[in-house]
Amino acid sequence: MPVLTLGTLTWRPVVDHPELVAPSTAAAITAWAARDERVAEQVVVAQIDADLADTAAMTQAYDVPLAVSANCVLVAGRREGAERVAAAVVRATTRADVNNAVKRLLDVRKASFLPMDRATAESGMEYGGITPIGLPDGYRVLVDARVTAQDPDAGPYVVIGSGVRGSKIALPGALLAGAPGVEVVDGLALA
C-alpha cells in the first residue's frame, strides 16, 4: 500500500526497496533508519522512466508540482592547495548561489560545479540522479533552509534524486534537515 500520495507515482519505503536506489544511498538510508525510526516509514521511493529523470520532464510526466522538487549539485573549490567539495541542495524553483553563498561556506576564492564524469565516479551515482544521501565522506552537504521548510505549494515533502535516474526519493524536508551530515543554510539559493 502506498505511503504517500504525490503526483501519479507509487511511493514505497526505501528500506523495503533498496534495489531502486544507488547502493551508497541504500546503505546511508539503512544506517540512518537504525538511528531514527521515522526514516523507515517517511523516506520513500518511486520508480520512474530514466529518460524522464530531469526535473522538468519528471514533474510534467508524473504530475508532481515543481515546487516539491529539489536539485542537488556537486561543487568544489581550493584553498591553500586543499580541495573542498560540497553538495548544494536547493528547491527546483530556485538555483544554488555558487558564486557567493557556496564559495563563502567553502571558504574558497572560486567554486565550480564538478565535471560530470568526476561527479558520477566519486559519488557512485548517475548524473541526473545525484542525491545528498549517501555521498562520500568528506563532502559537505549544504541544504537551503527553504528545502527543509514546508512550502505552501509543495507541502511538507521534498522530492530528491535517488542516486540513479530510474527513481526519485521523497521525504519530509524537516526530516532531511536532520539527516547525517546535513548543514541547513539560510540563503543558499537564489530565487
C-alpha atoms as one frame of an Amber mdcrd trajectory, in Angstrom:
protein
   0.000   0.000   0.000   1.430   3.420  -0.936   2.560   5.561   1.975   2.379
   8.911   0.161   0.175  10.480  -2.479   2.253  12.782  -4.625   1.603  13.086
  -8.325   0.777   9.894 -10.182   3.730   7.957  -8.727   3.561   4.966  -6.398
   5.741   5.608  -3.346   7.186   2.820  -1.176   9.607   2.867   1.773  13.226
   2.871   0.594  14.164   0.403   3.340  11.838  -2.126   1.683  13.080  -1.353
  -1.855  16.837  -0.657  -1.687  17.225  -2.037  -5.216  15.571   1.133  -6.547
  18.328   3.469  -5.294  22.104   3.691  -5.616  23.983   1.262  -3.331  25.578
   4.100  -1.310  22.156   5.722  -0.906  20.587   2.452   0.271  23.402   1.935
   2.792  23.090   5.503   4.104  19.312   5.234   4.491  19.598   1.868   6.252
  22.130   3.308   8.714  20.037   6.448   9.219  16.879   4.358   9.810  18.711
   2.450  12.556  19.178   5.775  14.390  15.840   7.427  13.547  12.707   5.272
  13.333  10.872   7.890  11.208  13.218   7.192   8.279  11.913   3.661   7.634
   8.395   4.974   7.102   8.862   8.525   5.796  11.734   8.166   3.300  10.014
   6.725   0.249  10.969   5.913  -3.333   9.070   5.794  -6.617  10.257   4.174
  -9.799  10.256   6.442 -12.871  11.315   6.243 -16.504  15.057   7.023 -16.505
  14.582   9.187 -19.598  12.298  11.427 -17.516  14.703  11.923 -14.593  15.390
  15.599 -15.294  13.236  17.714 -13.004  11.155  19.472 -15.670  10.377  16.232
 -17.512   9.629  14.320 -14.301   7.268  16.968 -12.919   5.330  17.136 -16.164
   5.166  13.389 -16.807   4.142  12.411 -13.273   2.111  15.470 -12.226   4.492
  16.325  -9.391   4.489  20.051  -8.534   7.791  21.708  -9.460   7.900  23.358
  -6.024   8.186  19.950  -4.311  11.376  19.018  -6.186  14.885  19.823  -5.030
  18.079  19.614  -7.051  21.481  18.523  -5.772  24.662  19.820  -7.411  28.257
  18.992  -6.516  30.616  21.935  -6.196  34.330  22.226  -5.414  36.940  24.870
  -4.730  40.517  25.047  -3.462  42.130  26.849  -0.574  45.853  26.608   0.151
  46.137  23.578  -2.132  43.354  21.639  -0.411  40.175  20.877  -2.304  36.819
  21.371  -0.600  33.761  19.627  -2.045  30.118  20.121  -1.167  26.671  19.135
  -2.329  24.288  22.071  -2.591  20.592  21.182  -2.356  18.033  23.790  -3.392
  14.375  23.799  -4.442  13.909  23.349  -8.190  12.182  26.739  -8.297  15.489
  28.345  -7.241  19.172  27.922  -8.098  22.224  27.441  -5.920  24.163  30.639
  -5.193  27.511  29.072  -6.102  29.357  32.363  -6.682  28.544  33.813  -3.283
  26.953  31.563  -0.644  28.647  28.275  -1.579  32.006  29.946  -2.182  31.790
  31.660   1.218  30.743  28.458   3.026  33.612  26.503   1.470  35.967  29.428
   2.207  37.441  29.345  -1.307  38.192  32.036  -3.889  36.289  30.259  -6.659
  33.712  27.473  -6.572  32.826  25.433  -9.659  30.484  22.568 -10.475  32.255
  19.207 -10.518  32.604  17.873 -14.065  30.006  15.198 -14.826  32.475  12.312
 -15.148  34.138  13.144 -11.858  30.825  13.742 -10.047  29.477  10.353 -11.086
  32.734   8.473 -10.466  33.288   9.866  -6.973  29.676   9.743  -5.833  28.919
   6.328  -7.321  25.686   7.871  -8.588  24.221   8.538 -12.013  24.233  12.014
 -13.492  20.741  13.425 -13.125  20.120  11.281 -10.045  22.741  12.603  -7.614
  21.310  12.884  -4.130  22.584  14.295  -0.845  22.047  10.919   0.844  24.998
   8.547   0.530  27.686  10.909  -0.738  31.349  10.174   0.014  32.752  11.006
   3.443  34.355  14.421   3.383  31.697  16.016   1.193  29.784  18.745   2.978
  26.026  18.591   2.462  24.566  22.100   2.293  20.769  22.291   2.181  18.943
  25.557   1.610  16.584  26.312   4.507  13.673  26.594   2.070  14.067  22.883
   1.251  13.573  21.942   4.898  10.548  24.172   5.491   7.008  23.350   4.440
   6.298  25.075   1.125   2.782  26.460   0.539   2.769  24.980  -2.976   4.546
  21.734  -2.101   3.554  20.709   1.411   5.972  19.087   3.863   7.621  16.659
   1.402  10.512  17.260  -0.954  11.464  15.075  -3.930  15.191  14.463  -4.469
  17.343  12.145  -6.535  17.926   8.547  -5.514  21.421   8.120  -6.897  20.015
   6.570 -10.078  17.940   8.062 -12.888  15.228   5.396 -12.638  13.679   6.570
  -9.366  13.089   9.519  -7.040  13.090   9.769  -3.257  10.521  11.786  -1.298
  10.835  12.702   2.360   9.724  15.497   4.670  12.035  18.481   4.322  12.209
  18.700   8.107  13.485  15.107   8.224  16.123  15.870   5.574  17.320  18.709
   7.808  18.259  16.109  10.421  19.978  13.690   8.048  23.551  12.788   8.985
  25.983  15.476   7.864  23.360  17.947   6.608  24.029  21.640   7.222  20.906
  23.785   6.807  21.848  27.157   5.316  19.744  30.306   5.009  20.283  31.973
   1.650  21.983  29.069  -0.145  19.612  29.542  -3.096  18.735  32.452  -5.309
  15.062  32.899  -6.135
